[in-house]
Amino acid sequence: MQLLPTDTIWRNVRLATLDPERPEPYGMLDHHDLILRGDRILALTACGEASGGTVHDAGGRLVTPGLIDCHTHLVFGGNRAAEWEQRLNGESYQAISARGGGINATVQATRSASEEQLLRLAAARLQRLLEEGVTTIEIKSGYGLSTESEAKMLRVARQLAQNFPIEVSATLLAAHTTPAEYQNDKDGYITLICETLLPQLWQEGLFEAVDVFCESVGFSPQQCERVFAAARRYGIPVKGHVEQLSLLDGAQLVSRYQGLSADHIEYLDEEGVKAMRASGTVAVLLPGAWYFLKESQRPPVELLRQHGVPIAVATDYNPGTSPFASLHLAMNMACVQFGLTPEEAWAGVTRHAARALGREPSHGQLKAGFMADFCLWDAEQPVEMVYEPGRSPLYARVYRGQVTHGSAS
């Protein structure tokens, strides 16, 4: 194969393609070259078969797709470490919340913070994920709960994408909880979301999907469906925090609207699994929150497997229930706590995570035509990043064909 002078060859690599059409575990290809043209993968060829362009000798290193964290709450103000200590010392969440703690404390801190302050805090969190090889991330709003403050959070998410080599998928989660000013009028707050907040911020181009918290401590299925119906009027994809604490058939609601993903799903039943299979909705597991809240009900992984529902894994990074900016840790937890295999965990942070963000045709695999977002590792096998989450053997992180982190040049 003769290449253009502007093409790039990453020579002598072991490719964990995560391509499901390849029969080997992880879609592995040994002794190959990865060829790039611009910001896309041009071809995967046998080592030395192509010539021309710029050549990087990878020395036989392992290459995987860039990691995708498909569920985070990365932008927020404040810190709830002291509150967590109070809970460990025996105080109830209700007592803490009555003093202004809980999610209301994060809402107040986020509303009070400037965009510059929120950006600085979020950038530090994001940096830890970049150093683990994350190249695409979803960031939700949901701690502003007003048109002005939700817009502020989403503008910070957009600024992160402009300031860092990362693709950001922004999600509107105004239906996260009820703000204090609407505490006795949940339906009125839903009306504000549907008639004002959602259409205005959509017109400003600040988000690409709509999320809801369908739970007894959040919003009812009927209230969530009002939000989904409003999103449908504008052609906006939807997703949901569902079946985390109880079974409200939220996954079936998400599926009726052909939702991208149903997330948490610890209490999901077989009817919900079947609905997700029929709609193509991805199951997103969030083991960090399960661990931090000391839950006991596990998501129905075997049912998801039986019905062929794609399973993604994400950090759910947030101040109240999953303060872990480590996708490697989430992968480890998904295996240890929920019974995923390491290969399933890898699929969960690559091709299935891409599908959960509506990016399946272009992200999450090493394949001709896909984005040139990938990682080189000083590791023999992909399992190593799952086995030892406290150590990131990242040699180089490549985003859109350009090295952004690591030792390669």
N, C-alpha and C positions, 0 to 999 in steps of 0.2 A: 504494500500500500504506500503510495507516494503522497506526502502531506504538503500542506501549504507552509510557507516560512513562519506564519503566525500561529500555527498549531503547536500543541504541547503534548509530549509523551512522558507519562510516569512509567518508567521502565522497571521490569523485574519486580512485580508486586504479586501478592497473594490476595485475590479479590474475594471477599465475602459479599457477593452481589445482592443478597436477600431477594433474588429473583425467584418467585415460586415456580417458574417454568423449568428451572434447573434442578435436577434430581439430587445433587449432592447436598449434604447439610449446609445450611447458610447460603446455598447457591455458590459454593466455593469453586474458584478457578485458580490453580497454581501456575506459576511461571508465565505470567501474562503482562501485557502492557495496557495501560489505561490512556486512551488518546482523547484529547480535548480540542474543541474548536470554539473559541470564545468562552461563553459561560455554560456550554453544554458538553455532554459526553458525546464524542463522535463515534468511538468504537472501542471494543475490547478485543485485543488480538493476542496471538501467541507471542511470547517474548522475542523481540528482534525482528518481527515480521514487517513492521512499518519503519520508514526512515523519513528524515526531514524534521523541520520544526525545532523547538526547544526541548531538550531531553533532560529529565531529572532521574537519576538512578536511585530507586527506592531501596535497594539493597535487600530485596526479598521481604520487605515489611508487609504486614497485614493492612489491608485497606477495607474500610466499610463505608456505607453511605453515612452522610452527616446525620447526627441524631436529631430527632424532632420531639420537642416537649409540647404535647397537644392540649394541655390543660394547666394553666397557671393563673395566679392572681398577683402578678409580680409588682404592680404599681399600687402602693398604699403608703400612708403616713403612720407614724407612731411605732410602738413596740409593745408586745403583750407578754414579754418574758416574766415580768413581775406577777401578772395575773396567773400565768401557768404555775408559778411557784405557790401562789395562794391556793390554787386548786389541789396541788400536791400536799399542801399542809392541812387539807381537810375542808376548806371552804367550798360551798356549792357554787355552781355557775350562776344560779338564780340570785344568790346574795351578791356576787361580784357584779352581775348585770344591773342589779338594783342600785348599785353605787356608780353606775355609768360605765361599767366595764363591758367586756364582751365585744361583739361586733360593733356596737354603738360607739365604743371608744375608738375603734379604727375609723369609723365613718367620721367622727368629729375631728380626728387627727388629719384625715385625708382632706376634708373640707378646709381645714385651717392652713394646710401647707400650700406653698406656692408651687407653680409648675417646676421651677428650678430646683426646689427642695425635693419634690417627688422624683424628678429625673435623676438627681444625684443618688438618692437611695436605691432606686430601681437599677441604675447602672452598676452599682456594686454587686447587687444580686445577680444580674445578668452576666457579669464577668465570670462568676463561678461556673455558670452553665457553659459559657463559651470555652472555658478551659477543660471541660469534659467532652467537647466535640459537638455541642449542639449548634446546628446551623439554621433551624427554623423553630419558632416558638409562638405559641398562642398566648395572648395576654388579655384578660378580661377586665372590664370595669366592674362596678358593683359596690364600691365603697364611697361613692359620691352621692348617689340617690337623689340628685337634682339635675336638671338640665345643665346647669353651669358646671357643677362638680364632676358629673359623668364625662362631659366634654373635656374637662381638664385632664382627667385620667387618660382618656383616649388620645389626646394630643401628646401626652408624655410617651405613650406606646409608639406613636408615629415618630417622635423624636429619637427614640431608641433605635428604630430602624434606620434613621438617617445618620446616626452617630456611630453605629457599630456594624460590623459585617455580619448581619443576621437578618433573616426574613421574619417579619412579625405579622401574625394573623390576629387582628384585633376583634374582640367580641364584646357586644353590649350585654351586660348582665345587670341592668337596672332593676330587674325583678329578682334581687338577691335577698333583700329583707325590707321591711317597712321602715321608712325614716320616722324620726320622732314626731315630726309635724303631721304625719298621717297615721299615727299609731292607732287611732280609733276609726280609721277609714281606709282599710286596705283596698277596697274596691275603687275608692277615689284615687289612690296612688296608681293602681293599674290603669285607670283612665288617663292619668297624666302621662304614663309611659306610652300608651297606645296612640294618644291623640297629639301629644306635644314632643315628648323627649325622643322617642324612636324616630318619627319622621324628620325632625329637625336635624338630629345628629347623622342620620342616613344621608340627608341632602348635603351635609358638610363633608361627606366621604370619610367619616371617622371610624367606621367599623365595617365588617364583612359578614357577620353572623350574629344571631340573637340567642341568648341563653336565659334560662329561668331556674329557680330553685323550687322544685315541686316537692314540697314536704310539709308536714303539719306545722313545723316551726318556720316555714317559708310561705309558700303560696299554694292554694288549692289547685287541683287539676283544672277546674273551671276558670280560675283566674289566669293560670298559665296558658290555657287555650286562647283566651282573649289576646294575649301577647303574641302567640303564634299566628293567630288570624290576622293581626295587624302587620306582622312581618310578611306574611304571604301576600298581602295587598301590594307590597313593594318588591316582591320577588327575593326576599332575604332568606337565606338558609337558617335553620334553627338547630338547636341542640338543647340538652337538659341535664341538670343535676337531679337525678331521680333514684328512687328506691334505696336511698342511703340509710335512712333510719326506720323506714316502714314501707309497706307495699301499698302504693296509691295508684298503681297502673300508669305511672308517669312514662315508663318506657313505651307503652302502647300509644300514649298520646304523642310522644316524639315521633314514633314510627308512622302514625297517621299523617303526619306532616312531612314525611320523608326526611326526617332529621339526619344530620350528619353523624351525631353520636348521642349515646345515652351514657352518662358518666356516674361513677360510684357503684350503683346497681347491686349492693350487697343483698338486698331483699328481693331481687328480680325473680319472678317465677317463670315456669315454662311457657305460659301464654305470652308473656312479654318477650321471651327469647324468640319465639316463633314470629312475633310481629316484627322484631328487629331483623330477623333473617329475611322476611318478605320485603322489607323496605330498604335493605342494604345499610342499615344503621350500624355504626361501629360501637362496640362495647369498650368503654375506657375505664380501666382499673386504676384506682388511686390508693395504693397501699400505704402511703405515708399518712393519710388521714385516718385510715383504719387502725394503724399502729398507735398514732398519737392520742386518739380518743379511746384506746383500749377496747375496741369493739370485739365482738365474738362471732357475729354473723358474716360469713365469707361469701363473696360473689359466686354464682353457680358456674364455675369454670367448665366443669365437665358437660353441663347442658349447652353452654356456648360452643364447645368443641363439637358435640354431637350434631348440632344444627348448623354448623359452619358459619357462625357469626365471627367476623374478624375482631380480634382482641388487641387493643392498644394499651399502653402503659404510660403514665405521666406523673409528674411530681405533685401536682395540685399545690404548688408553692403558695402559701398564704400565712398570715400572722397568727391565726387562731387555731388551726387544726393540722397544718402540715408545713412547718417552718424549715423545710429541707430543700435547699437549692442544689440538688444532686440527682440527676436522672439515673446515674449508675446505681445509687442507693435504691431508687424506686424499682429498678429492674431486679435487684437482689431481693427486695421485699416481695415483689410479685412472685418470685420463684419460691422463697422460703415460706411465706405466709399463705399464698393463694395457690401454689402448686403448678405454676407455669414451668415449662422447660426453659433453659437458657435460650434456645433457638426461638421459642415463642416470645420471650421477653425482647429479644433483638427485633423480631418482626414487629413487636408492639411499639418500638420507638423509631421505626423506620417506615416500612410500607403501610402498616395499618394506621400509624399515627398520621401519615400523609393523607390517607383516605378520610380520617376523622376531621381533617381540615380542608377537605375538598381539593386536595393536591395529588391525588393518586396517579394521574397520568404523567407527572413530571418530577416527583420527589420520592425519596425513600428507597430507591434501588440504584444499583450501578448498572446502567443499561443505556444503549445508544438512544440519544434524544432527550435523556433526563438531565436535570440541572447538575452542573459540575460542583456539587457540594459533597465533600467526602473527608474522611479522616484516615491518616496513617498512624499506626500504632506500633510501639515497641512491645509486641505481644505475639505469641504463637497462635492463639486461638481466640475467637470472640468471647468465649466464656470467661476469660480472665477479667474483663471489665465488669462482669456480673458477680464473679466470685469474690473480688476484693475491691469493694466500692470506695474505700478510703484512698486508693491510689489510682491516679489517672495516667496510664502509660502513653499519653498522647505525644506522638512525634511531630505531627503537623496537622493543622486544620485548614482545609481548602474550601473557600466559599466563592462560588461563581468562577471557579478556575484559578483563583488567586490565593496564595498562602497567606493566612492571617495570623496564625499562632504556630509556635513550635520551632523546631530546629532546621527544617528544610528551607532551602533558598532557591 
